[in-house]
Amino acid sequence: MSFIKKYIEQETINRRNFLLAGAYGLGGVAATSMFGPGMARAALTDPAVAWSYRNRTNPYWNEIVSGGEAFVESLGKSKDFLTHLINEGSSEKSLADVKAILAKTNGNLALAIDTNDAPNARPVVEAVAAAGGFVSTLWNKTDDLHPWDFGDNYVSHMSWSDEGPAEQTARILLEAMGGKGGVVHLGGIASNNPAIERLNGLKNALKDYPDVELLAAEPADWDTQKANQVMSAFLTRYGDEITGVHCANDTIAYGVLEALRAEGIDDMPIVSYDGNPQAVELVAQGKILATVFTNPHWGGGITAALAYHAAIGTFKPSDEPHEHREFYGPTVFITPEDAKEFKANFIESVPTYDWTDFWGPSNGQIMYK
Amino acid sequence: MGTVLTRELLVKWAPLIVLIVLILFFAAMEPRFFSMRNFARIGISSAPALMVAIGVTFIIIMGSIDLSMEGTVSVCAVIFAFAFIAWGGTLASVAWLALPLALVVGGIVGLINGLVHVKLKIPSFMASLAMGFVGTGFALLLTGGDRIRVEDELFRGLLTTRWFGFPIMCYVAVAFLLIAWFIQTRTTLGRNFYAVGGGEDLAHASGLNVNRVRVMGFALAGVFYAVGALLAVGRIGIAETATGSNFMFVSITSVVVGGTALWGGIGGVWNTLIGVLIVNVINNGMVVIGLPGYVQDGVLGALVIAAVVLSTDRKSVTFVK
């Protein structure tokens, strides 16, 4: 029986060694983190680059990611160098993915992320900073969370304020309606910030057009088929009273156009938002009066570029002014007059961007209400 | 005996009564609801959903469930659009072959679905749900997230050409409804669905190859999903990964509201027609009477429960799972 005894003895020693080694390792980590997240590492060498976003079925996120891929290609790497973290609309998965990749890369990470909802931004940023990685966020964060509170590790946040641009497209619509009649609004998912801002934009514009009535505003969930059905029902309820349609985005506008086509209506004034290629084509044909392009390709690329270049030490985020840490993304109006030119410049040939011109096309520091 | 008969009769006709009551209710709230043009609009929104719901009706009659419709619809829509455009882009050319191709693709996806369920002995719920994800993923792989526009005027005639006020897609849907009715009542396969759903052990003991019936059922459902996909593309002129979105909820709800029991053996395609119309009348009616958006989902849920309570005979069921 002595061999059993020997085996147990050996295992006990092994376990003790393992536990000791583990404790030593933890102590080492704790000692490093005592110097604070900004101090942990001044610059990384060859960090992994990851983009965390909702899904690829949506043309908008598809454009975002194409920008991220263009950026890693500009580094002389293949597209596959960019790691895709897809959260499928779940904040929990978004955070879990981030923690997993931090563990895998040991914090040697440049992360671009839309955290799916605003409250999720803080745990994500804290996790990345604690591991010594670098993160840039897009769209979602709470108003009290600021990059400059995290030294260098929270590099930047980019968002868009849609109220102003949506108001401008609404004015184009209301002018086309001759300043009278009835308008319907088909919105995004009711609780989404852009959906709320885009409807507010319409309401602001309507204040100057007292003869136009807002007949109804219904959520169409950014969905073509749902928009199609909601528009059909609007036609039943209001019929000829509808003389203009304000859509919260392009995918909604496609559904609206088809609902109108089914009724043989092809001259209804419509405006939309996002500047997807198909919508630009429809603007060129005069079927949509205006849309707003937010250049998601550039947004996706530059968000990854900011995190990467901060990580390798090209620039030091804490030396930059606040308007370089929190800023609005670009907005470009597309109307029938300039649609052809826009198509040639942005769609038929995707421009090659200088991914170190971090703030060129941006639109000023984010203002909180 | 008299009361039992009335109860049976009531249950049999309850879905239709629910539909009529809903139509009268919405018409009373907003007279414009009750117009030919609005019925045509309800028809347009019902046609693709009806095809998908008929497909899943066969599966539910067998006592199984199929949740692969969203993926299957997307795959069929995308492959149809690619083939249609590659082969000429108009129905007046050989591109019309893309129509039968889509049906074949739907059948193959359904066949795989059925084989996974039967051969690997995975419950239909899980097998089909997984196949649905595979389908959505495959459609995404094909499109890379882009949308494919189908602009051919002839094909879009499904929506734009009207006979007696209704667009052609409504007549196509009715034609396939009649085909489904024929399969259900006049073919061995159709009657075997009821045999499997009514008592699988008994059917098996009687010498019926239950596995074969199941696989055939899933393949048949796939073909109907493909028809639904074609009508969905005809309706908005776009094929994309999201073409299949929402079909799962609408079709399963419609089948159940129409009076086909989830435990199998009861119901049929006419029940499904009524169910699809109930769901679409509710959806259309709520916007038409101007119900605020945020209460619509809640009202839909409550109405679905009410419709199921009225339209299924739950007395014969000893337990619910």
HADDOCK unambig.tbl for C-alpha pairs under 7 A between the chains (distance, minus, plus):
assign (segid A and resid 56 and name CA) (segid B and resid 145 and name CA) 5.64 0.50 0.50
assign (segid A and resid 57 and name CA) (segid B and resid 140 and name CA) 6.59 0.50 0.50
assign (segid A and resid 57 and name CA) (segid B and resid 145 and name CA) 4.71 0.50 0.50
assign (segid A and resid 57 and name CA) (segid B and resid 241 and name CA) 6.06 0.50 0.50
assign (segid A and resid 57 and name CA) (segid B and resid 242 and name CA) 6.73 0.50 0.50
assign (segid A and resid 58 and name CA) (segid B and resid 145 and name CA) 6.40 0.50 0.50
assign (segid A and resid 59 and name CA) (segid B and resid 145 and name CA) 6.10 0.50 0.50
assign (segid A and resid 59 and name CA) (segid B and resid 146 and name CA) 6.24 0.50 0.50
assign (segid A and resid 62 and name CA) (segid B and resid 145 and name CA) 6.36 0.50 0.50
assign (segid A and resid 218 and name CA) (segid B and resid 293 and name CA) 5.72 0.50 0.50
assign (segid A and resid 219 and name CA) (segid B and resid 293 and name CA) 6.49 0.50 0.50
assign (segid A and resid 229 and name CA) (segid B and resid 45 and name CA) 6.54 0.50 0.50
assign (segid A and resid 230 and name CA) (segid B and resid 287 and name CA) 6.98 0.50 0.50
assign (segid A and resid 232 and name CA) (segid B and resid 41 and name CA) 6.21 0.50 0.50
assign (segid A and resid 233 and name CA) (segid B and resid 284 and name CA) 5.50 0.50 0.50
assign (segid A and resid 233 and name CA) (segid B and resid 287 and name CA) 5.89 0.50 0.50
assign (segid A and resid 233 and name CA) (segid B and resid 288 and name CA) 5.51 0.50 0.50
assign (segid A and resid 234 and name CA) (segid B and resid 287 and name CA) 6.94 0.50 0.50
assign (segid A and resid 234 and name CA) (segid B and resid 288 and name CA) 6.46 0.50 0.50
assign (segid A and resid 236 and name CA) (segid B and resid 32 and name CA) 6.35 0.50 0.50
assign (segid A and resid 236 and name CA) (segid B and resid 33 and name CA) 6.50 0.50 0.50
assign (segid A and resid 236 and name CA) (segid B and resid 38 and name CA) 5.82 0.50 0.50
assign (segid A and resid 236 and name CA) (segid B and resid 288 and name CA) 6.49 0.50 0.50
assign (segid A and resid 237 and name CA) (segid B and resid 32 and name CA) 6.41 0.50 0.50
assign (segid A and resid 237 and name CA) (segid B and resid 288 and name CA) 4.93 0.50 0.50
assign (segid A and resid 255 and name CA) (segid B and resid 236 and name CA) 6.39 0.50 0.50
assign (segid A and resid 258 and name CA) (segid B and resid 236 and name CA) 5.57 0.50 0.50
assign (segid A and resid 262 and name CA) (segid B and resid 159 and name CA) 5.92 0.50 0.50
assign (segid A and resid 262 and name CA) (segid B and resid 160 and name CA) 5.33 0.50 0.50
